Amino acid sequence: MSQVLTQLLTSAVPDVYVEHARLDNHTHGGLFYILVRPDHSRYWGRFKKKYPYCMWLAFQKHDARIFSAYCPEFRSPRALVDWLSEVLGLTNGVHRFLLLDIGICGKTVF
């Protein structure tokens, strides 16, 4: 579980309770997505309403797979974090802190 990721997602959609969030890759050929608990579908539905350009950005710029009720799925955790940072307008410092918090900062292969 990532405390920074959990806090960012809580702030991004404050009207949906986020107990915890983490990167996962247990579906669709090992693609990476963010699992949000307790209500993954509700969270991502509200996220998409608040940031309507997020799916376009995921598909067009980051080559993500899109499923209607869920977080887009990415080929790498770095691509996912880059997308989330762009959607939320994170500073470079927060972006790097998030990479460090989820354990991919400095890694070339995950």
Protein Blocks (a to p, Z undefined) as FASTA:
>chain_A
ZZklmmmmmmmmmmbccfbacdddfeghhiacddddfblmlmmmmmmmmmmmlmmmmmmm
nopacdfkbccddfbfklmmmmmmmmnopafklmmmmmmmnopgoiabZZ
